[in-house]
Amino acid sequence: MKKVILVFVISILIFSLSPMSIYAGNPVIKDRFSADPAALVHDGKIYLYVGRDQAGYPGEIKHFYVLKEWNVYSSSDMITWELEGALPRTEFKWARGDSAWAAQAIEKDGKFYWYVTVLNQDPTPKKNGYAIGVAVSDHPASGFKDAIGGPLISSDMTEAPMFMDPNQTWDNIDPTVFIDDDGQAFLYWGNTHLYYAKLKENMIELDGEIQQITIENMPGTFTEAPYLHKYKDTYYLSFAMNFPEMTAYATSNSPMGPWEYRGILLDAMDDTETSHQAIVEFEGDWYLIYHTGALPGGGNFRRSTSIERMEYNEDGTINKVIPSASGLVFNSHSIRNYNQSNLAIRHSRGAIRVSPYKEDSYDFQWHIVPGLAMEGDNYISFQAENKAGYYLRHGGEFTSLVKHDGTESFKFGATFKVIKGLGNDGGVSFQAYHDEDFYLIHYDNNTIRLGKAESDEEKNLATFIVVDSVGSTKEFSLVEEPAEQIGDLKYVILIGVSFILIILGTILARMRSLKKLV
């Protein structure tokens, strides 16, 4: 019977994994929610350390920061990521709660040190706040153990801001660790107050007093998420500023400061109020790693990790990074009117419009992905390039830009079948999923709505071309198969094959039983 179950499971896996639903682009981690990224390069691979967001949906009891563990992903190309390990909060016996907050790992002398944020369970009032611990391992992704059996930094070691609850402060969070060229290690951390201290050679003890510092000429307030790196001869301190948070940075000639504010790296996000970044060099290129709420059902407490390239200017400043849906495999497209190619579909404050095309405006750029409700060469969905997780979706005849909520009804409304252009077969038309009578049509008031393309004029207005970022027209495989039949056929085949395998397995089992009796 075990073999019967096995073949049944295998048959399900074969059909459920084909076609694959994973596509390149942001977020880079799609199998679960992830937050507060940090990165480490080792032996030709990059390791990504993230907290695992496990909060419930809005309205549920645990709709807050619920992080029971940290996860480690690795990649050799920055595109495909593999889950390699996890560190549970419970490794730190002296901590409590689902408090696996921001963390960072670093290598020194063949060992890996992972500095983490947790909530201290020490009953002493002044120690009963958030604290920083450290774990150590011989491997970058596994085998981590609490290195000291208690906090490296506890809340009684710093003077918290006046507005914080003195019995559970949260100024000692978000550690970042950096080793300078001379081997001296520095630990930075903080919320509202920004602290740093030197580390001893063993990496698990402080070497000297904790220092509180300020950032000069900052047009806002330091919030949290410090991250320290070096480029050429300059030290860079990036951090979250204000609230909702944006990512800013400062520079210095020393890892101890003084720090001079230099600018914004990343604007505040629409779908999460927090910002937490890592900056890393890998194979000669620099990257900004950050989190958003872009996955279906994501938001403030259900975040996801994304990556963009980062560029320095000759004067050492860094260009502001524009978050994108396609990420490192940039393949953005514009959707143009077939007869008036200067007109293109854009999003504006959630509305879908047709306007004169502007090459330098991301509002006209779309990241085309396999259809959310049905994958296949001729089923697609349009994700806004500069608003990952937001899709062109119809609700009735009207269209708008809406955040993916993970529901089946959303997937249906955001999926279109690509067919030959109704007005000219040199273009394409977009048919509503499961409703072959309705198409995306460009109306006179420059809106995009669903409608029946019956007249020649309507057919022309329902015909488009899709152009990539270098000006080439995208080619589609225009297979004329109704969506319902494809979906139903898949499940009919699945059930049929599974049924046949069960019968064959039962027959084989009976035959073996008869042989034993004989």
Secondary structure, 3 states (H helix, E strand, C coil): CHHHHHHHHHHHHHHHCCCCCCCCCCCCCCCCCCEEEEEEEECCEEEEEEEEECCCCCCCCCCCCCEEEEEEEEECCCCCCEEEEEEEHHHCCCEEEEEEEEEEEEEECCEEEEEEEEEECCCCHHHCCEEEEEEEECCCCCCCEECCCCCCECHHHCCCCCCCCCCCCCCCCCCEEEECCCCCEEEEECCCCEEEEEECCCCCCECCCCEEECEECCCCCEEEEEEEEEECCEEEEEEEECCCCEEEEEEECCCCCCEEEEEEEECCCCCCCCCCEEEEEECCEEEEEEEECCCCCCECCECEEEEEEECECCCCCECCCCCCCCCCCCCCEEEEECCCCCEEEEEECCEEEEEECCCCCHHHCEEEEECCCCCCCCEEEEEECCCCCEEEEEECCEEEEEECCCCHHHHHHCCEEEEECCCCCCCEEEEECCCCCCEEEECCCCEEEEECCCCHHHHHHCCEEEEECCCCECCCCCCCCCHHHHHHHHHHHHHHHHHHHHHHHHHHHHHHHHHHHC
